[in-house]
Every structure is written in structure tokens, then in C-alpha cells.
Amino acid sequence: MRRLLVLAYFYPPLAGGGVHRVLSFTRHLPAHGWACTVVCAGPHDYWVRDESLLGQVPEGTEVIRVTGGSALASLLRLGRVAGVGGRRSTAGFSVLRTLSDLVLLPDSYVGWSRRAAHALSERLAAGGVDAVLGSSPPDSVHLAAGRVARSYGVPWVADFRDPWIGSHFRRPPTPWHAARQRALESGVLAGADLVLAASRTHHDELAARVTDRPRRLRFLPNGFEPAPAPVATAGALDVFRVVFTGTLSLMEDAGTLLEAVHDVLVAEPALRDRLRVTLAGPHDDAWPQRASALGLDGVVEWPGPLAHAATRQLQASADVLLLWKPRGEGYRTMVPGKTYEYLDTGRPVVALLREGDEAADLVRRAGGTRLAPGDRAALADELRTRLHRHAAEGRAPDARPAWLDERRRDVLAGTLARELDALVTGGGK
């Protein structure tokens, strides 16, 4: 059995969308001949946790936790950003982002990544490691993983769940910062033995960059774990359920939804008793306040972060699932991990995404609907139409696309294992 040493900040009991890709590696790679060691953050170093995910970590997985060291972990310990019931103060995170963009490169986790590099080095020195994989965000893990892997002469894999944040998702504060972020990213792309991109769009963008093109580049989507059998909900047929799951921070279209629901109820107040909207996940404290101001108390609920199994059950109970992501050109290459989970339920999906967006194309391929981001009127019309159809015809039948099975995480782990095998036998050079 070969061994993969993984450097990733997010791993159970931390939660959020960034956890599940690496967790799936550790769950499924052993069946393909690769045991896993994970160097990750401490159990309280993020503001979203899910203790139930610990039960999905295979018994044979070696986990090395490096506590503290990131700006976020420091603020959490000071009680400056922690929230209640999945809420967080927008002020604390805004200050953190502004300061980190100015003084911490490539990101506010760079202090943790340096400390984690020491743990990575110690584990490599102990022997029995055949390859090192760093998974981002945060991007600083690539700097640490690459430096240590090179010093020990083992293959290095750079896994991008999302593109380089400082170059794509945030505007660097000065031209110097922009150049430095680009240089750091280019160094990782040129130095890694294998680069993995979680979206086809990101893969194609990297492939087009001739000067710093990685020696070996592969598209490896986030994929999904098959959903558990849905649990029937008493009284579900009497209510039309609109569901969004996932992080709500920086999501402008959460506001589009609230405004659209408000418009539906103003036009047809009788629908109020039949419409329920659930936005499940960590959220900034401003969103519930905005819902209340729009008169949506009793219609819109904010349960906060749920255990992952409960989230999957909620998705399966929906009459329509809503998908969106942060706006802006930098997010063009992002495919939210929940996209595959949504499609796996077979429930109707409405995506507020731009034309040509990769996630939007997946939704439409599965029979879902795309609307323009921010189009309040179109979303209100869509919800009203679906509400009346639900009243006349009942719950829409499930329609899970058969092609989705190629994106199961156990299948994708086999693809990754073959790439790793090629690296260690010399076929990947």
C-alpha cells in the first residue's frame, strides 16, 4: 500500500464545502492502493463545524492536527468573529480580509501553512510517504507542500478546489500585490508534478497559459457521495419548499431570493401559508434582518449549519433547489460542490447563474432552469409558476440524470489513484 501525505486546512470536524473533497480522497483512495495521512487545522480553527463528519473518516487514516497559526483562528480565540446558530458578524470578517490582503501573502492562512510545513517535514522524515498533495483554498498550502516535497524528493500534487483566490476572487489592493499573487500562482503551476482542477473551466484556463503551464494537468471534479434514502416529512405535500444549502456569505443572490419571495407574497398573499423557504448554512447576521424587514418572518427560516446528513435530507425534501454563487468575473471558473449533490437528489433545480457558466450548463443538462443573477422579477415568476403547478399536480417526480454516476467520488478516487501511480512509477514525469 502506497501512502499519500495530504496538506489541507479543512478536515473534519471542520465543516463547509471545502471539507468534502479531501474527506472523499481519504475515504476512497485506500480501495485503490493508497493509504492517507492528513495534516490539517485544529478542531476549533474554523467557525463552522460538523462533528458527525468525524464518523466518515476511515479508521486507518492518520490525522495530524496543527492548531492555530491563521488569522481566522486567532480571531476565533479572541471571540471577535464567532457567531450563534451559524451567524457571524460581517464586521470582523471584513476587517480580517482587508488586513490580510494588505500584509499576508498569499492569504491569511500563511502563518498556519508555515507551521504545518514543519509537521509535513517531520512526517516525511519518518518515512513511508510516496507523494504529497496540497489542497486549496487556502493557497498558502501549495507553497508549504511544494517546498517540503521538493526537499525530500517526492512527487508533489497541487489540488485546486477553487482557482487562486488572490488572483481571481479578490482584487489585490495594489499592482504590486497583483503581480506577487500571480508570481506565486505561476510558481506552483510550473513546479508541481501534477495539477488538479475541480472545474473544467479552470482546467481549460490553466491549459491556455503557455508560459507557466504545469507539466501534468488534469480535470478532477468535486463530485458527490450518493445521497442517503430520503426520509418522508409529515405534511410535506401541503407546503411548497424552496431550499438553498451552503455558505451564504458574499452571496448577493440571497437578497434576490428574499426580494422575489416578497414580490410573490405581495402579489398573492394567499400563498403565504403554502410557501416555505429554508436557507441552511452559515450566514452573515445581516440576512435574517433583511428578511424580517421584508415581512418574511414565518416564511423564511435560517437553521444555520446542519450536519451533512441532515443537509442531504433537506435537499431531498425540496420542491425546488436554488443554486447561485458569488458574482464577478473571478468566480467564472467556480463550480459549487453542492451542484452535484443537488443533481443527485433528482429534485428540480433553479440556478441564478450567467449564461455559459459551467455549473449552469450542468443544471440545464440535468433538466434544470437557469435565470440571470439578480433577476428578481424572473425568479418571482418562476416561483409563482411552480407554486401553482404544485397546487394543481402535487410534488414533481424525481429526475436524477444517469450520467451523474461518472462524478461519484469513489469513481473519481480511482482516477486520482491512477494519476498518483503514474507519478511514483515515473510515468507522470
N, C-alpha and C positions, 0 to 999 in steps of 0.2 A: 504493500500500500504506500503510495507516494503521499507527500504532505504539502498542502498549500498554506502559507502563512498570510493571513488577511489583516490589513490595517484599515479599520473603518470606525469612525467616531460612533455611529449609530448602530446599536445592537441591543437586543432585549436585556433588561426590562424597559429601555428607552423605546418610545413608540413614534409613530408618524410614518409618512410614506417612504422615507429613506431607509427604514429598517428592513423591509421585507425582501429586498433583492439579496442582500448579504445573508440574511437568515436562510433564504432558499438555497444559496450556494452550500451552506453548511449542512442543510438537511439532505440534499440530493447528491452532492459530489461523492460521498463515500460509496454509494452504489456503483459509481463509475471508477473506483480505484483511487480516490483522493480523499484522505483524511484532512481535517481543517483545524487550524489554530487561529483564533481571532484575538487581535489586540484592539481594544475598544475603550470607550469612555466609562467613567464610573456610573453606578446605578442611579445616581441623583443629578447627573450633569446635563439634563435637558428638562424642559418644562412640561413635556408630555411623556407619560409612562403607561405601560400596559403589562402588568405582572403576569397576565395569562400567557404572554408570548414566551415566557421562560419555559413553559411546558413544551414548546415546539423546538427548543434547542436540543439536538441529539445528545444522548448521554456521553458519547465518545468525543464530543467537541471540546477542545482545550480553549478556555477563555481566560485571557489576561487583561485585567481592567486597570487602566491608567486614570486615576481620579484627578479632577481639577485641571487647571492649566489654560482653559479657554476663557475668553472674556465673558461668555454667557454663564459658564459655571461659577465664575466669581460673583456675578450679579445675582445669580440664584441664591448663593450662600449669604449674600447681604440682604436678601429679601426685597430686591429692588424691582424684579420683574415677575415674580411668581404671582399667579392668579388663583382664583377659586372657581371650581367647576369647569375648568378648561378655558377660562377667560384670562387675558393678560392685559397689562397696561401698555398702550401704544407708546406712551412717552418714553418708558425705559428702553424699549427696543429701538426706537428711533434714535435716541442718543447713542446707543451702542453701535448702530450701523454707521452713523456719521463719523464717530471717532475711529472705528475700526477701518473704514475706508481711507481715512487720512494717514493713520500711523501703523497699521498692521497689514502686511503683505504676505501672501495674497488674501488673507482673511483673518477674522478674529479668533480662529482656532489655531493659529500658527504656534502659539506657546504650547498648547496641548500636543500638537504634532511633533514638536521637538522632544518633548518628554516621552511620547510614545515611541519615537525613533530609538531611544535608549532601550526600551522594553523589547522592541523588534530586534535590535542588535544582540541583546542577551539571549533571546530565543534562537536566533540563527547560530550563535556561538555554541549553543548546546547541541546542535546537530540535528539531522533527520529532516531538514526542510529542503524541498525540491524547487519551489518557486514562491515568489512574493507578489501579492496583489494588493494594491491600494484602491479603495473605492470612494469616490467623491460625489457630492459635497461632504465636507469642506475640501477645497482644492489643495490645501496645505498638506494633506495626507500623501499626495503624489510626490511632493518634494522629499518628505521623510522616507517614504517607501523606496523611491529611486536611489536616494543616497545610500541607504543601508544595503539594498540588494546589490548595488554595484560594488560596494566594499567587500562583500562576501562572494561575489561572482556567481550569483544565482539569477535565473530569468526573472524579469520584472514585468508585471502586467498593470496597466493603468486603466481602471474601470470608471467610465463616466456615466453615472446615473443621470446627470444633467450636464450641459456644457459648462465651461469655466465661468464661474459666477462674475468675477471681476471684469471680464471682457464682454459678457453677454447680458446678464440680468441687471447689472447696476452700472450707472455711468461713473467712471472714475473721476475723482474730484479735480484732477489736473492732467494736462497732456503727459507729464512725466509718469504719473500713476498709470495712465492708459498704456504707455509704452512698456512699463515694467511688468504689468499684468500680462501683456501679450508675449513678452520675452519669456516669462516664467512658463506660460502655457506651451509655447513653442519648444522650450527645453524638454518638457515632459513628453510631448508628442514625438520629438526626434530621438529621445533617449530610451523610451520604453520598448521592450521586445514585442509586446502585444498591446494594442489599444482597443478597448471595447466601448462601443457607443450604444446607449439604450434606445435611441430613436434613429430611424432610417435617415431623417433629415439631417441630424447631426453627423452621422456617418458620412453622408454624401458631401457635406460641407467640409469635413476634415479631409476627405479624399481629394477635394479640389485644391487644397493648399499644397502646392508642389514643393515649396522651399522647406517646409518643416513636416512633410508627410511622414507618418510613422512607418516603420518597416513592415508592420503587420497590423492591419486594421480590420475589425470585424463588427458587424451589427449584431448585438445580442439584446433583444427587447426585454423589458421588465417582466412581462408575462404575468401569470397568476397561478395561485393554488386553487384547484377545484373547490367550489362552494359546498359547504355542508348542506344537508337536506333542509329546506325551509320549514320553519315552524308556523303552523296556522295561527292567525291572530283573531281573537274573538271580535266580532263586529266589524271586521275589515271591509266587508262588502258595502257598508253604509257610508264609508268615507273614501274620498279620493286623496291618496297620499303622494305628495311631492317630496322627494328626498335628495339631499346632497350630503355626501360624506367626504371628510378630509379637512385639511387646514383651510381656514377662512381668512387668514391674514394676507394682505396685499391683493385680495380678490375683489376687484371693483364690481364684478357682476353679481356678487351677493346683494349689492344695492339695486342692481337692475331687477333681480327677482323680487325683492321687497316692494319696489315700486309697481311692478307688474301685478303682484298679488293685490296690492292696494287698489289698483285700477279695476281689476276683476270684481272686487267686492263693492266698489262704488257703483259700478255699472249694474251688478246683480247682487244686492245684499242678501238675497235668499240663499246664495251659495255658501255663506259663511259657515253654516253648520255642517257642510259636507266637505269642506276643504281643510286639509291639514298639511302643513309644511314643516319638515324636520331638517335642520341643518346641524349635522352631527360632526363634531370635531373641535379642535382648539380654535378659539376665535378672539379677536380683539374686543375689548369691552364696549366699543362704540356701536357694534352691530345690534345687540339687543335694544340699546337705547333708541336707535333709529327705527327699529321695528315698532317699538311702543309709540314713538311719535307719529307713526303712520297708522296707528289704531289697529295693529295686528296681534295684540295680546290675545291668547286663546286660539289663534290660528297658526302662528309660527312658534316653534319650540326649538330650544337650544340645549340639548342634553350634554354638550361638551364631548370630550374624547370618550369613546366607548371601547371596551375590549374588542379585539379584532373579530372574534366570532360573532359578537353582538352587532358589529358593523355590517358583516356579511348578511346576517339575518334581516337587518333593517333594509339593506339594498334589495333583498329578495321580496320584501313586503311592499315595495313601492309600486305605484301605478305609473309613475314616471320618475326617472332618474335624471338629475341635472348635472351637466359637466361643463366646467369652464376652467380657465387658468389665468394667471396674471397677464395683462395686456402688454403690448410693446414688441418691437422687432426682436429683441433679445430672447423672448420666450418662444419664438417661432419653432425652434428645434425641440421643444419640450413635449413629451407625451406623458401626461399624468399616469402614475401607476394604477390608479383606480379605474382607468379606462377599460382595462382588461377584466377587472373584477365586475364592473357594470355589465359588460357584454356577456360574461359568464352566467349572470343571473337569467338572461333571456328577457328581462323587463325592458319596456320602451325607454329609450334614451333621447334626451334633447340636449344638444351641445351648443353653447354660445361661444363659437369659435370662428375664426376667419376662414374665408374660402381658401381651399388648398392646404389648410393645416393638416398635419399628419394624423392627429387624434380625430379631427373631424372626418377625415377620409375613412378611418376605421369604423367610426359610428355609422356613417352612411352605408358602408359596405355591409354592416350588420342589420341594416334596415331602419336605422335611427334618423333623427331630424337635426339639421344644422340651422341655426339662426345667427345673425350677426351679433357680436358682442355689443352690449349696451343698448340693444334694440328693445326697449321697454314695451312698445306697442305690439311688436311681433310676438314677444313672449306672452303677453297678456292674452292675445288672440289664441295662441297655441294652447295655453292652459284652459281657457274658457271652452274651446272646442273639445278638448279631451275630457273635461268635466262633464259636458252634456252627453258625449258618447258613452262615458262610464255609466251615467244615469240610465241611458237607454239600453245598453248592451251588457253592462257588467264589466268585470275585470278583464282586461285584454289577455289573451293567452301568451304563455312564454314562447319566445322565439330565439333560441340560442343558436348562433351560427356554427356549423360543423367545422369550418376552417380554423376556429379558435383553438382547437386542440394542439395545433403546432406551436402555440405560445404557452403551453403548460410549463411550469417551472421545472418539473422533473425532466421533460424533454430538452429544455434549454440547458440544464446542467450537463446533459450528455454532450451537447455541442461544446460547452466550455471545457469539459474534460478532454475532449479530443484535441482542442487547441493547446491545452496545457501539456498533454502527452507529446505533441509535436515540438513544443518548446524544449522540453527536457531531453528529448532524443536527438535534437539538432535539426529537426525538420522545420522548425519555426524561425530559423535564423535567415 
